Amino acid sequence: MPDTKLLTGADTVYPLYIDPDVSWGESERTLLSSDGDKFYNFSGGDDGKGVGYCGTYVTGGLAYYCGSGYKNRMYFEFSASKLAGKQVLDATFRVTERFSMSCEPTWVDLARTGNISSSTTWPGPTANWDLMVDRNVSAGRGSACDPSQPDKAIEFNDSPNETNENLTSTVKKFAAGDFSRLTLMLKAHDESDPNGWKRFDDDATLDVDFVGIPAKPTAIGLVTGTSTQCETKQSDPLIVSDPTPQLSATVQTAKGGEDDALLRAAFDVDKYTASSNSWSQAVAEMERPTSGHATDNTKLYATTPTLTDGTLYRYRAWTRSYYNSYNSHLSSASNADVPGWCYFKVDSTRPKAPGIALTDPYSQCTSNACDPGGGPGVKATFTFTPHSGDTNTAYQYKLSTATSWSPEILGSTVSKDVTPAASGTYTIYVRAKDTLGWGAQNAIDFVVAEGPGPVGQWHFDEASGAAIDTSTTVTADQDNVTLSSGASRDGRGRRGVITKDSNGNDLTTPVTDTGLTLDGSAGYAATSGAVLETRASYTVSAWARVASAPAHNYAVVSQVSSDSTASGLSIYYSTSYKGWIFNWHWRDSAGTSHIVRSYADQTSVPFGVWTHLAGVYDSDTHTIQLYVNGKAQGSPVALDTGQPSAANGSFLIGRTLYTAGSPTDYFGGQIDEVRAWQAKLTDDQISTDAQLKNSNGYAGAELVASWNPADAGGTTLADSDSGYGRSLTLAGGASLDGEGIVLNGTNATATTSGPLVDETGSFTATTAVQLDSDALAAKSVGYTAQVIGQRSADGSAWGFWYELKGTETDPETDKTVPVGVWHFGRLNADGTFTGVTSDEAATLGSPVRMTGVYDAQSGTISLYLGLNQNGDDTAYTAVVGSGDFAVGKGFANSAWGHYLPGSITDIRVWAGAMASQDQIANTVGD
């Protein structure tokens, strides 16, 4: 509720914008008593629960008996999920006081402590208490006091007169992901004074005023045709004919900060002086809108004053998020560094924007219509024509999915066939050339329709019986597969835990995906007849996990003729080649076996990991090609003349045939998400299939490792959650203290055989770690330590790392404290890092939640602290892991070292790249 004085004040000016706020309750709470009692997730009831010293209180010659002389402390632990994308402006802790022993106010402390759990007992977390706020209050005694003291909500908020109070600054760090949980303790300031005994309810909340954190704008560029364009090469700028070009940027906030955000875009234009090789401001900074605000994801425009013909310019933009009645703002990063400045040159002598025409089956998008046409692999024919009065000699084009221009297409008017690789909206940019060089660009949008769906699709998510072909709902057209003995379903499906339906709506109850498990000797699944016409183009795909090193070949999918030629297709693991193969095999009239193979690029592939496999036959080029984790392997391989013939037998999952009546190559492990298309999928379509999207913003992510050290002891830590059964073995000085894996920074570690995931595919990992400040301060500046990670043959494949950048003196304790940063990625042999670095210095003394995502399809890596992404998605080339997965130590230059001092309280790894901050929040938590 806004402050009434603010609304009615003489200085208040309307319209009045009030900074938004968010309020939420604790995730867990507990009450601890010095007599040994604990009340985890207690109920306040009608009278509340006690805090302070419960003894005998004497006043006015009368004694009031409370209890035997024990002490109580109350704890509330909060999640940061409500704070994603928000910068905290002010924070208030609020709880209702139901009773006070005395009518005279006494001091109550609100202090930040270590985190709690159901097993926390008296005296509770005692290290590093940090007083947030104290209040001198008395409420809830009712008519026993004069005047009466009813129950009252007590608010703990920083006082401007007490500089040691720091609730707001602490919650601000909490929102930024500096630590993963916030635990606040209510205690009597004097725990020996029975007068300070009070009762509080269980209704504690944190109330936060915030401003949405601005994010870098998207679609930054100059208006070009019906789109925008940004050329990031100074040597090849965008040519504009109009000396007053229109600039554009779409303002954004960080995910979670969208609500009530007051946004504007700032535009900056510089000009280049060749004689001094320097840049200077060309136009006074422009802000749009000039008053009021825009909301998240709004496209904004600014038209420049008249610019000088023949001059090179560059342009950048950023988002501003306003608060404090537009008197203050936060600014995002601009595009200057990533993806780069937008370079343009005003040149009225060069060719004007050429014309672009598009023929069926596609159509140009208009302001009120954008109809899909064609499909992936279906060519679009464009015609490029000169602007009125121009004499063009050549053209170039590029699609919005491309990074470089096409080769020159000579002629005054030309036509060009362009084949889109995937469905969706495309922009085609075109520029023309004459004797003066390349000129202005034009652009149009068009939509590519979805390609044909699969003709066979099996999820293996039924409770029992045959696996239903979900490529169609027409029962008569379904090719269901029957499971043999040795074949079963279990909870190790590649989609993991599914929380959304295909439309992105929350499921009432999350569903654990199931997959097909095969025993390697007799188990398989088969249709009753052929699914594919193998003489026409087709694509097959599946997810496969080889449980352990096989003694014979393992077939994933196949379809083979039922006659003596046994001709057919097969995707399988070869023990001879130690890798994946897609082949076409047949027997000639003499009974001789022939095989044409498309080999995987990688040999000695890891076992016990999920891998996406696909095989494509192109009937136009008469070639086959294997794909692994969405990437084409080598070049297409030509088939012999007369092949393929019709493989009219059953579609087989988990075995194949090379001789009629002699099945072989039984698969041992898991297979899931098998699909077959009667079409040649493009590279982009296969890459999309490998993403395994459940819905927009959510991808299939299967938990393959999970170690929770809470309440654990001994020298091993079992994985009791994922179903894959790996245990961590502690060594050196590592120990389990019931809360975390404690590491001494010299020789302590925990390891398991790895890798946990196929690093040529996508994966997500998370951990919660608390650093040992004293031990790190004793290390040399530049020291690097791995939190968790996978080694490669001679170094680091990937991991979370800490790098000590320096030290400073804590002004309150006069102690030397370390200053360092987090990394997610790879430590190189020269000591540098490849990957993403945290935005701020690593927090000391509190658990920090880090989540890393590697997206093999985009070739990028990203880092989240809490729920806040740090840095941009960064280009990353994965290194294939081998050997141990390690906790608390790292492998570099063919040797172990890089020991971490601290405690790790959570480790989880998923196959698959989580596709959004929402998915990370719902799956990883905090």
KOLFI-15485 format. One record per residue (C-alpha): x, y negated, z negated; residue in three letters. Coordinates in steps of 0.05 Angstrom, whole numbers, plus 5000, padded with zeros to 4 digits. Example, Ala and Ser with C-alpha at 12.3 -4.5 7.8 and 13.67 -1.06 7.14 Angstrom:
<nodes>
524650904844ala/527350214857ser/
</nodes>
This chain:
<nodes>
500050005000met/503149335020pro/504848834965asp/498848374955thr/503447774942lys/506847915008leu/500147905045leu/497547275012thr/503946885000gly/504446165023ala/510646325065asp/507546935099thr/506946855175val/502247285216tyr/502547735254pro/506248085197leu/509948725211tyr/511349165150ile/517049655153asp/514250365157pro/514950845099asp/514551585087val/513051955022ser/513952695006trp/514353174948gly/519953624926glu/521554304957ser/522754624889glu/522854414817arg/524754704750thr/524554544676leu/530454784634leu/530454834558ser/536354894511ser/532655464475asp/533555894537gly/526755794570asp/526155594642lys/519855424682phe/521455474757tyr/516355114801asn/512454934737phe/505454654736ser/504454004699gly/497454204679gly/493253674643asp/498753444595asp/505153494635gly/511653824614lys/516653554564gly/523153184574val/527952984519gly/529053224447tyr/523253604416cys/524153564340gly/520853184284thr/519652444293tyr/518852014231val/515751324232thr/512050904181gly/513051444130gly/509451954173leu/512652554206ala/510552804275tyr/512653514291tyr/514253674364cys/518454304360gly/524454664333ser/529554164359gly/530754384431tyr/532153954492lys/528753954560asn/531053704627arg/526753674690met/529453764761tyr/526453604829phe/530053824893glu/528253484959phe/528953675032ser/531353165083ala/526553405137ser/522152785131lys/528152325140leu/530452565208ala/531751975255gly/530851465200lys/535450965166gln/533350845094val/531950125074leu/529250255004asp/527750874962ala/523350984902thr/522551614859phe/515651644829arg/512852114776val/506952064728thr/508352014653glu/502752384615arg/505152294543phe/510251914501ser/512052094429met/512351354411ser/508750724433cys/515550394435glu/519050474503pro/525250904508thr/530250994563trp/529551554615val/535251704663asp/534351924735leu/540852254756ala/543152634817arg/545953324800thr/548053954836gly/542554364868asn/537954844833ile/534855524847ser/530156014812ser/536156294774ser/538655624746thr/538755624670thr/540655134614trp/544554684615pro/543354654691gly/548354344740pro/552953924697thr/558653724743ala/558953034774asn/552452734748trp/550952084784asp/546151604750leu/541251354801met/536350914761val/534250864688asp/527550604662arg/525350384593asn/518150624590val/512450884547ser/505851144576ala/500551664564gly/499451584490arg/492651264503gly/488750914448ser/493951124396ala/497650514419cys/495349784417asp/494349594471pro/492450274499ser/497650634541gln/494251064594pro/497851554640asp/502251174689lys/506251294751ala/513451114733ile/517450834790glu/524950904793phe/527650384841asn/534450044843asp/534649394803ser/538348824838pro/541048634770asn/544349314758glu/549649444810thr/550950154785asn/544050374807glu/544550714874asn/538351114891leu/537250764957thr/544450844981ser/544451574960thr/537951724997val/540851355057lys/546751835058lys/541952415048phe/538052195109ala/544452155150ala/546052885136gly/551952745090asp/549253285044phe/543753805053ser/539353754991arg/537953214940leu/536753424868thr/534452904817leu/534153034743met/529752694692leu/532852674622lys/532352264560ala/538051774556his/538951954483asp/537852704477glu/538452684402ser/532752194390asp/525852524380pro/522651844395asn/524751954467gly/520552574477trp/515852494537lys/511552924583arg/511652844658phe/507253154712asp/509453584771asp/507353044822asp/514252744836ala/515252414904thr/520552034941leu/517851414976asp/522351115029val/521850485071asp/525650595136phe/527450365205val/527650845263gly/534750965285ile/535550725357pro/538351205409ala/541951065473lys/536950865527pro/535551355584thr/534551205658ala/539450625655ile/540550335724gly/538449845778leu/531649915809val/532650275875thr/526550445917gly/521650795870thr/527150995822ser/533350725787thr/540550855804gln/547050795766cys/553750885801glu/559151005749thr/565250945795lys/568250255801gln/571250465868ser/564350645897asp/559250155868pro/551950115883leu/550849595939ile/544949125929val/542448645980ser/538248225932asp/542347725891pro/537247785835thr/537148535823pro/532448845772gln/535649235716leu/532049785678ser/532850205615ala/528150655576thr/528750515501val/529451115454gln/529851285381thr/533251865348ala/528452455341lys/524152345280gly/524651585282gly/519351455335glu/513451275290asp/512350525283asp/519050365315ala/519749635338leu/524349695399leu/527549235449arg/532749345503ala/539048925508ala/542248825577phe/549348605589asp/552348435658val/559848305670asp/563448075733lys/570148285759tyr/575947815776thr/580748175823ala/586447675816ser/587047815741ser/584148515743asn/579448315687ser/572148315668trp/568247735638ser/560947615620gln/556947415681ala/550047325651val/547847145581ala/545447765545glu/538147915562met/533348235513glu/526648535533arg/521348425512pro/523347725490thr/518147755434ser/514248305401gly/516749005414his/516249635456ala/515050345430thr/519350955439asp/520651195510asn/518250545543thr/521550335608lys/523649605605leu/526049135660tyr/530348515665ala/531648105728thr/538347765732thr/539447035751pro/542246935821thr/548847305827leu/554647145874thr/554847495941asp/560947945950gly/562348005875thr/563148655836leu/559048715773tyr/557849235719arg/551949325673tyr/550449675607arg/544449715561ala/542749925491trp/536650005446thr/535249545387arg/530749765330ser/527949175291tyr/525649125219tyr/524848595165asn/519648225208ser/524348215268tyr/529847865227asn/534448475227ser/535949045275his/540049665287leu/543449775355ser/544750425391ser/550850605431ala/550750365503ser/552250745566asn/559150405572ala/562951025548asp/558151585566val/555951665620pro/559451005639gly/558050295662trp/553450205722cys/557649865776tyr/554349475831phe/556248965884lys/551848425914val/553048435990asp/547848156036ser/551948336098thr/551849096089arg/546149536113pro/539649446075lys/536050026042ala/534450546096pro/527650856106gly/526151556081ile/520652006109ala/518852696083leu/515053246119thr/510653826096asp/510454236052pro/512853656008tyr/510152955999ser/512852315971gln/510452115902cys/506451475899thr/504351045840ser/498151455828asn/499652135860ala/505352635856cys/503153295885asp/507753905882pro/509454275946gly/514154795973gly/518155155921gly/525355345900pro/529155555962gly/524055246008val/527254716052lys/525053986054ala/526153586117thr/527852856110phe/528552326163thr/533051726150phe/531851086190thr/535250396192pro/532149796158his/529249296207ser/534848926242gly/540349416220asp/544649836265thr/546850436225asn/552150936245thr/551551446189ala/547851646125tyr/549251996060gln/544452286009tyr/544552605941lys/539152925898leu/538252725826ser/541253395807thr/547753245844ala/553852865821thr/556852685889ser/554552455958trp/553452916016ser/558152906076pro/556752366127glu/550952496174ile/552452126239leu/547151756278gly/542551156276ser/536351576258thr/537652276231val/533952866201ser/536653306146lys/534253956115asp/535253986040val/533654605999thr/531654485926pro/534355015879ala/529054965824ala/522054705811ser/520654015782gly/521153285801thr/526953065845tyr/529452395868thr/533252345934ile/537951745941tyr/540051526011val/544951006035arg/546750776105ala/553350576137lys/555250086192asp/561749766213thr/562249386147leu/561550016104gly/556250336060trp/550249916043gly/544349895996ala/540650515972gln/533450735976asn/530251285935ala/523851685933ile/521052215887asp/517952885905phe/515753485866val/517854205880val/512454705861ala/513755315818glu/516555905855gly/513156585858pro/512356925791gly/515057615775pro/511758235802val/513858615740gly/515058355669gln/515858735604trp/516658425535his/516259065492phe/512258695440asp/506659205433glu/505759575368ala/505960255403ser/504660605469gly/506560365538ala/509959695549ala/504859265587ile/506758925652asp/504958205636thr/506357945706ser/498858005719thr/492558065678thr/489258515730val/489659205699thr/489659575765ala/495759175789asp/499959275726gln/506159715728asp/506459905655asn/512560285630val/512260915588thr/517261025533leu/520661705528ser/523162045465ser/529461695443gly/526261025460ala/522860585408ser/521359875389arg/524259485331asp/524858765306gly/531158615346arg/527658275404gly/531557745442arg/526557195428arg/527557235353gly/522256945308val/516956595351ile/513456005318thr/510155675379lys/505555915434asp/507055795508ser/503755105503asn/508054895444gly/502654965392asn/504355245323asp/502555965313leu/498356105252thr/503356635232thr/510356675260pro/511657305301val/518057705299thr/519657915370asp/520758655384thr/525158965437gly/526659655466leu/531860065428thr/534960665464leu/539061235435asp/544261305492gly/542562035506ser/535262135523ala/531561485513gly/528861065572tyr/522560735598ala/519560815667ala/513860605711thr/509861135749ser/511760845817gly/515960315852ala/515559595831val/519959285885leu/520259365960glu/527759415963thr/528259266038arg/525758566024ala/529158035981ser/528558165906tyr/531257955838thr/531658365774val/533758105705ser/534258355634ala/537358215567trp/541858775543ala/545858925480arg/550759515482val/550759745410ala/558059995409ser/563560215457ala/560160725503pro/563061395524ala/559361375590his/556260865637asn/550160505610tyr/544560325661ala/540259735643val/535259735701val/534660125765ser/529860335819gln/531760945860val/528861345917ser/525562005897ser/528462375958asp/535162705967ser/538662045987thr/537461775916ala/538461085946ser/537160495900gly/539359915858leu/542459925789ser/545259425739ile/549859785690tyr/555959765646tyr/561860155675ser/566760495629thr/571760545687ser/571559805705tyr/570059595632lys/564959095656gly/558058965685trp/556359185756ile/550359095803phe/550359605858asn/546559905915trp/547860655922his/545761195971trp/547661876000arg/548861986074asp/546462586114ser/552662976093ala/550962856020gly/556762376009thr/555361835957ser/556461105976his/556360505929ile/556859755944val/558359365881arg/558058645857ser/562758605797tyr/562558155736ala/568357655732asp/569957875661gln/572558555642thr/573358835571ser/566558535554val/564558505480pro/559759015451phe/554358895399gly/552358235432val/546458015474trp/547957875548thr/543357635604his/544158035669leu/540957925737ala/541758225806gly/539557895871val/538658205940tyr/538157705997asp/534958036058ser/536857436103asp/544357506089thr/544058256073his/548058146009thr/547558305935ile/550257895877gln/550857995801leu/549457435751tyr/551857445679val/548856965629asn/545856555685gly/552256485725lys/553756795793ala/559557295791gln/564357235850gly/561557185920ser/555657555950pro/557558265974val/555058506042ala/551459176048leu/553059686101asp/548959706165thr/542460086154gly/542159926080gln/538359826038pro/533260356053ser/526760406014ala/527860595942ala/520760835930asn/521661175862gly/520160925792ser/522860295762phe/527460535706leu/529660175644ile/535560495607gly/537761025658arg/538861135732thr/539761695784leu/545261805835tyr/542862505853thr/535462665860ala/532963015797gly/539262865757ser/538162245713pro/544361955682thr/547561345648asp/542861325589tyr/543360655553phe/545060595479gly/542859955446gly/537459435458gln/534159195523ile/528858645526asp/525358145571glu/525858555635val/523258215698arg/522858365773ala/521257875829trp/519758035901gln/523957435921ala/531157185921lys/531656715861leu/536256115868thr/542156005821asp/538055475783asp/532155945775gln/536556495746ile/539755975700ser/532755785677thr/531056515665asp/537256575621ala/534755995578gln/528956435555leu/524455855538lys/518456035494asn/515455345506ser/517854645520asn/523154475469gly/523555185440tyr/528055735467ala/528656465446gly/533856505390ala/535257175359glu/538557175291leu/544557645297val/548157495232ala/545857215165ser/549757185100trp/546656875038asn/551256914977pro/545956694927ala/545957184868asp/551257604902ala/557657884870gly/563258364886gly/567858364946thr/562958475002thr/556958075025leu/551558455063ala/547258175119asp/540358355095ser/536357905141asp/538357965214ser/537658715224gly/544558785255tyr/547859005191gly/554758695191arg/557958565122ser/563058035104leu/569158305067thr/572457825019leu/580057795014ala/585557384982gly/582856934927gly/575656924954ala/570057064905ser/562557054898leu/559956624841asp/552556754850gly/551556134892glu/556956134946gly/563256424974ile/568656074935val/575055934973leu/581655684944asn/584755385007gly/590955805005thr/589256535021asn/581756625008ala/577456865065thr/571757325085ala/571557685152thr/567458165194thr/568758485261ser/566758035317gly/564657745362pro/557557625338leu/555257325405val/557357345477asp/561056675483glu/559756645559thr/552456565538gly/548856085493ser/548956105418phe/547255715355thr/550855735288ala/549655395221thr/553055365154thr/552654985089ala/559354795057val/561754404997gln/568954165000leu/573854204941asp/576053474938ser/582053584892asp/584954154932ala/584153774998leu/587353144969ala/593653564955ala/594153755029lys/598253365080ser/594652875124val/592953225189gly/591253885154tyr/585754275190thr/581454815159ala/576155265190gln/569455335155val/566855915197ile/568656125267gly/570556655318gln/577656775341arg/579856925412ser/585557365434ala/590756835417asp/587056265383gly/580455955367ser/574256125408ala/569455675368trp/568255445298gly/566554905248phe/572854545225trp/574954015175tyr/580653545192glu/584053125138leu/585152435167lys/587852085105gly/586551925031thr/583851354990glu/583051164917thr/576351234884asp/575350554849pro/571050864793glu/575651444774thr/582251194803asp/583151884834lys/585952024903thr/580552304947val/581152595017pro/578052265078val/576552725136gly/571752915192val/567953525216trp/568953845284his/564854365321phe/568654695378gly/575654965387arg/582454815355leu/587554795411asn/594655055408ala/597354335404asp/593054165343gly/587853765381thr/580453935383phe/575754075441thr/568553965421gly/564553455380val/566753045320thr/562252795264ser/560252065267asp/562251925195glu/567252175144ala/565752845112ala/561952805046thr/565453074984leu/562353414924gly/555753624956ser/553654175004pro/553453945077val/549054285128arg/552354345197met/549054645258thr/552554745325gly/549454925392val/552955175454tyr/548555145516asp/551755575570ala/546855345623gln/548654605616ser/555754755595gly/555254305533thr/556354345459ile/552853935405ser/553553825330leu/548253665278tyr/549453445206leu/542953585171gly/537853445225leu/541752865257asn/545652975320gln/552752705316asn/555652455381gly/553052635450asp/552253315482asp/559453445504thr/562053845563ala/565054485537tyr/568055115569thr/567155715524ala/572856185507val/570956915500val/571657155429gly/575057785404ser/577158065337gly/574757785271asp/569457285255phe/572456905196ala/570056495138val/574856005106gly/580756105153lys/582455995226gly/586456335280phe/591055895322ala/597456015361asn/596556765350ser/596756705274ala/591856625216trp/592056005173gly/587855375165his/584955585098tyr/579055185071leu/578354984998pro/571054964979gly/564655374974ser/560155635029ile/552855775013thr/549755975079asp/552056275145ile/547456445203arg/548656565278val/543556645334trp/544056885405ala/541056315446gly/541555565446ala/536155225404met/532954735452ala/531054145409ser/531853805342gln/524854045325asp/526954765336gln/533154665293ile/528954365237ala/523854925239asn/528855495247thr/535055275209val/531654845157gly/536054435110asp/
</nodes>
